[in-house]
Amino acid sequence: MLIVTLTLQPLLTACGIPAQRKAVEFHSNISGQPVIYRPDRVEEIKEIAMTVEGVEDSTAVVIDRDISTAIKVKGFDRLRLRSIRNQIAEKVLEQDEYQGYRIHVTTDRKIFQQIRQIETQQGEEEAIITPEIEAKIRKINQQIDKL
């Protein structure tokens, strides 16, 4: 009798608990709006970065009011990385449509690859950012700000 009770107890208690369903999470910014990936802004940022002398390649991701951009700098221009990063930030923020944005510029090769991967993954269509992608970008921005 004891064996039967011990065997049936897990079955009976498991049947009484409803299955928990994972809620689909839509990520939103502070104002409650969904966080949007902006490919049109990405192209503008990349073009601005390429106008700075010494920049040979650039990649960017724009979500919400954060601009994350990484650049590759060639040859002896690597001696003036800080100046190049500052020039890019200034040129972007000079544009009226980017007033109030936070810009994160890096020359780190690993971060360049991470941003390029996200840019490629998101494609050329405006879309709502998943919480996972937003978390990656926030982490990248924290890394850039520490450098």
PyMOL commands that set and color helices and strands:
alter all, ss='L'
color gray80, all
select helices_A, chain A and resi 2-16+39-50+75-94+96-98+109-122+131-146
alter helices_A, ss='H'
color red, helices_A
select strands_A, chain A and resi 36-37+55-63+66-73+102-106+127-128
alter strands_A, ss='S'
color yellow, strands_A
deselect
rebuild
show_as cartoon
